[in-house]
């Protein structure tokens, strides 16, 4: 089912850099908006008044970015469920966070 995630080393590098860049593109605004002087509430003041959840998601997106890049750049043996799991987590982050990031950035 997830055979399209595997390929030669060049494919792995390009795929890892692409998915890492997407996760990093999610992390940067989340963390930037948590800084003093640039504060925007991603989840709303009622849900996350101290912006801790926002920072947590920003750090998680940044960790996923470097994990996506690192897993594809470092040669290793076959890992049956790792690449599909990383793909699904990255997809879930993009589908759930990206529309709201765009909406908050436009406001």
C-alpha positions as CSV (number, residue, x, y, z in Angstrom):
1,X,0.0,0.0,0.0
2,X,2.8,2.4,0.8
3,X,5.3,1.1,-1.7
4,X,5.5,4.6,-3.3
5,X,7.4,5.8,-0.3
6,X,10.4,3.7,-1.1
7,X,12.9,4.3,-3.9
8,X,16.6,4.8,-4.5
9,X,18.8,7.0,-2.4
10,X,18.1,10.1,-4.5
11,X,14.4,9.7,-4.2
12,X,14.8,9.3,-0.4
13,X,16.8,12.5,-0.1
14,X,14.4,14.5,-2.2
15,X,11.3,13.0,-0.4
16,X,12.9,13.6,3.0
17,X,13.8,17.2,2.2
18,X,10.3,17.9,0.8
19,X,8.4,16.5,3.7
20,X,10.8,18.1,6.1
21,X,10.4,21.5,4.4
22,X,6.6,21.1,4.7
23,X,6.8,20.4,8.4
24,X,9.2,23.2,8.9
25,X,6.8,25.6,7.1
26,X,4.2,24.6,9.6
27,X,6.5,25.0,12.6
28,X,7.9,28.5,11.8
29,X,4.7,30.5,12.0
30,X,3.5,28.6,15.0
31,X,6.7,29.4,16.9
32,X,7.0,32.9,15.5
33,X,3.5,33.8,16.7
34,X,4.4,32.7,20.2
35,X,7.2,35.2,20.5
36,X,6.7,38.4,22.5
37,X,5.8,41.2,20.1
38,X,4.4,38.9,17.4
39,X,1.7,37.1,19.4
40,X,-1.1,35.6,17.5
41,X,-3.3,32.9,19.0
42,X,-3.5,29.9,16.7
43,X,-6.0,27.9,18.8
44,X,-7.8,30.9,20.3
45,X,-7.5,32.6,23.7
46,X,-10.2,30.5,25.3
47,X,-8.5,27.2,24.3
48,X,-4.9,28.1,24.7
49,X,-4.5,31.4,26.7
50,X,-0.8,31.0,27.4
51,X,0.0,29.6,23.9
52,X,1.6,26.5,25.4
53,X,-0.3,24.2,23.0
54,X,0.8,26.3,20.1
55,X,4.4,26.1,21.1
56,X,4.0,22.3,21.7
57,X,2.7,21.9,18.2
58,X,5.4,24.1,16.8
59,X,8.1,22.0,18.4
60,X,6.4,18.8,17.3
61,X,6.3,20.1,13.7
62,X,10.0,21.1,13.9
63,X,10.9,17.7,15.3
64,X,9.0,15.9,12.5
65,X,10.8,18.1,10.0
66,X,14.2,17.0,11.2
67,X,13.1,13.4,11.7
68,X,11.7,13.3,8.1
69,X,15.0,14.6,6.8
70,X,17.2,12.5,9.0
71,X,15.4,9.3,8.4
72,X,15.8,9.6,4.7
73,X,19.3,11.0,4.7
74,X,20.9,8.4,7.0
75,X,21.2,5.0,5.3
76,X,19.5,2.1,7.2
77,X,18.0,-1.2,6.6
78,X,14.3,-1.8,5.8
79,X,12.0,-0.4,8.5
80,X,8.5,-1.8,7.6
81,X,6.3,0.7,9.5
82,X,8.6,3.8,10.0
83,X,8.3,5.5,6.6
84,X,4.5,5.0,6.4
85,X,4.1,6.2,9.9
86,X,6.1,9.4,9.2
87,X,4.2,9.9,6.0
88,X,0.8,9.6,7.8
89,X,1.9,11.9,10.7
90,X,3.2,14.5,8.2
91,X,-0.1,14.2,6.2
92,X,-2.2,14.6,9.3
93,X,-0.2,17.7,10.4
94,X,-0.6,19.3,7.0
95,X,-4.3,18.6,6.6
96,X,-5.2,19.7,10.2
97,X,-2.8,22.7,10.7
98,X,-2.1,24.2,7.3
99,X,-5.6,25.7,6.6
100,X,-5.7,27.4,10.0
101,X,-2.1,28.7,9.6
102,X,-3.1,30.3,6.3
103,X,-6.3,31.8,7.8
104,X,-4.4,33.2,10.8
105,X,-1.7,34.6,8.5
106,X,-4.2,36.3,6.3
107,X,-6.1,37.9,9.2
